């Protein structure tokens, strides 16, 4: 991989690490999923080279994870899907985090240079 491509992929990894470790454990309920999705996306989009972030928290999974009378659970990777687009010096890295074999796997979906 050329250095610019490597840097774009590195930047994507930084964004995922920040998103996951900043928000894991946040209290979430079916009533607060949309506002938490927005807050997460907008926070990560502030970072350099981040073009877009889409967070989708699954309301049914959140409801199923609530195991006490307080009406909320803690956010984990199993409750959400995340897509990001990172652009660094003409290289765009598209990424996704989704459940795969019981694990919230973060992966590169595509890496392309401008014009491809």
TITORDREN-761270 format. One record per residue (C-alpha): residue number from 1; y, z, x. Coordinates in nm, 4 decimals, padded with zeros to 6 digits. Example, Ala and Ser with C-alpha at 12.3 -4.5 7.8 and 13.67 -1.06 7.14 Angstrom:
2
{node 1 {-00.4500 00.7800 01.2300}}
{node 2 {-00.1060 00.7140 01.3670}}
! end
This chain:
116
{node 1 {00.0000 00.0000 00.0000}}
{node 2 {00.3488 -00.0787 00.1295}}
{node 3 {00.5719 00.2269 00.1904}}
{node 4 {00.7878 00.1533 -00.1178}}
{node 5 {00.4791 00.1404 -00.3407}}
{node 6 {00.3484 00.4620 -00.1879}}
{node 7 {00.6830 00.6315 -00.2490}}
{node 8 {00.6901 00.5183 -00.6143}}
{node 9 {00.3414 00.6642 -00.6643}}
{node 10 {00.4413 00.9836 -00.4839}}
{node 11 {00.7459 01.0174 -00.7107}}
{node 12 {00.5182 00.9830 -01.0144}}
{node 13 {00.2986 01.2631 -00.8837}}
{node 14 {00.6000 01.4870 -00.8308}}
{node 15 {00.7095 01.4293 -01.1911}}
{node 16 {00.3630 01.5143 -01.3271}}
{node 17 {00.3405 01.8293 -01.1168}}
{node 18 {00.6806 01.9397 -01.2359}}
{node 19 {00.6069 01.8668 -01.6003}}
{node 20 {00.2665 02.0312 -01.6072}}
{node 21 {00.3476 02.3438 -01.4100}}
{node 22 {00.6880 02.3977 -01.5657}}
{node 23 {00.5649 02.3799 -01.9257}}
{node 24 {00.2018 02.4998 -01.9169}}
{node 25 {00.1890 02.8319 -02.0978}}
{node 26 {00.4924 02.7626 -02.3166}}
{node 27 {00.4424 02.9057 -02.6666}}
{node 28 {00.3887 02.6215 -02.9147}}
{node 29 {00.3162 02.6047 -03.2858}}
{node 30 {00.2718 02.3113 -03.5232}}
{node 31 {00.6349 02.3664 -03.6270}}
{node 32 {00.7717 02.3395 -03.2729}}
{node 33 {00.5763 02.0467 -03.1266}}
{node 34 {00.8457 01.7802 -03.1784}}
{node 35 {01.1238 01.9878 -03.0232}}
{node 36 {00.9021 02.0811 -02.7276}}
{node 37 {00.8071 01.7145 -02.6747}}
{node 38 {01.1764 01.6236 -02.6629}}
{node 39 {01.2660 01.9103 -02.4298}}
{node 40 {00.9864 01.8219 -02.1882}}
{node 41 {01.0709 01.4517 -02.1804}}
{node 42 {01.4438 01.5074 -02.1378}}
{node 43 {01.3932 01.7662 -01.8617}}
{node 44 {01.1677 01.5401 -01.6546}}
{node 45 {01.3856 01.2314 -01.7152}}
{node 46 {01.6645 01.4127 -01.5277}}
{node 47 {01.4704 01.3739 -01.2035}}
{node 48 {01.5481 01.0867 -00.9647}}
{node 49 {01.3721 00.7533 -01.0216}}
{node 50 {01.2357 00.8569 -01.3632}}
{node 51 {01.2989 00.5781 -01.6148}}
{node 52 {01.1142 00.7190 -01.9139}}
{node 53 {00.8858 00.9989 -02.0276}}
{node 54 {00.6931 01.0160 -02.3552}}
{node 55 {00.5213 01.3410 -02.4496}}
{node 56 {00.2925 01.3585 -02.7531}}
{node 57 {00.1640 01.7029 -02.8512}}
{node 58 {-00.1262 01.6869 -03.0955}}
{node 59 {-00.0431 01.9025 -03.3997}}
{node 60 {-00.4070 01.9341 -03.5066}}
{node 61 {-00.5181 02.0485 -03.1616}}
{node 62 {-00.2321 02.2992 -03.1533}}
{node 63 {-00.3315 02.4379 -03.4935}}
{node 64 {-00.6971 02.4597 -03.3865}}
{node 65 {-00.6031 02.6461 -03.0658}}
{node 66 {-00.4199 02.9258 -03.2483}}
{node 67 {-00.6556 03.2237 -03.2281}}
{node 68 {-00.4378 03.5142 -03.3469}}
{node 69 {-00.2048 03.6025 -03.6336}}
{node 70 {00.1202 03.5275 -03.4482}}
{node 71 {00.1105 03.1562 -03.5375}}
{node 72 {00.1348 02.9995 -03.1914}}
{node 73 {-00.0726 02.9145 -02.8871}}
{node 74 {00.0066 02.8357 -02.5244}}
{node 75 {00.0631 02.4750 -02.4228}}
{node 76 {-00.2117 02.3267 -02.2073}}
{node 77 {-00.2946 01.9756 -02.0937}}
{node 78 {-00.5628 01.9529 -02.3612}}
{node 79 {-00.2937 01.9583 -02.6301}}
{node 80 {-00.0843 01.6649 -02.5099}}
{node 81 {-00.0696 01.3101 -02.3828}}
{node 82 {00.2094 01.2074 -02.1461}}
{node 83 {00.3267 00.8663 -02.0282}}
{node 84 {00.5873 00.8102 -01.7580}}
{node 85 {00.7557 00.5148 -01.5949}}
{node 86 {00.8943 00.5670 -01.2449}}
{node 87 {01.1087 00.3034 -01.0690}}
{node 88 {01.1664 00.3203 -00.6954}}
{node 89 {01.3386 00.0401 -00.5013}}
{node 90 {01.1982 -00.2421 -00.7125}}
{node 91 {00.8527 -00.0895 -00.7687}}
{node 92 {00.7569 00.0507 -01.1079}}
{node 93 {00.4723 00.2988 -01.1446}}
{node 94 {00.3362 00.3556 -01.4961}}
{node 95 {00.1350 00.6740 -01.5407}}
{node 96 {-00.0552 00.8589 -01.8109}}
{node 97 {-00.2060 01.2025 -01.8614}}
{node 98 {-00.4775 01.2254 -02.1235}}
{node 99 {-00.8009 01.4077 -02.1819}}
{node 100 {-01.0939 01.2564 -01.9961}}
{node 101 {-01.4331 01.4304 -01.9836}}
{node 102 {-01.2752 01.7571 -02.1012}}
{node 103 {-00.9996 01.7514 -01.8386}}
{node 104 {-00.6295 01.6532 -01.8650}}
{node 105 {-00.6444 01.3694 -01.6103}}
{node 106 {-00.3214 01.2342 -01.4592}}
{node 107 {-00.3518 00.8757 -01.3399}}
{node 108 {-00.1708 00.5604 -01.2388}}
{node 109 {-00.1967 00.2974 -01.5110}}
{node 110 {-00.0184 00.0196 -01.3217}}
{node 111 {00.2036 -00.0364 -01.0222}}
{node 112 {00.4158 -00.3515 -01.0072}}
{node 113 {00.6981 -00.4926 -00.8013}}
{node 114 {01.0042 -00.6329 -00.9786}}
{node 115 {00.9268 -00.9754 -01.1210}}
{node 116 {00.5524 -00.9197 -01.1573}}
! end
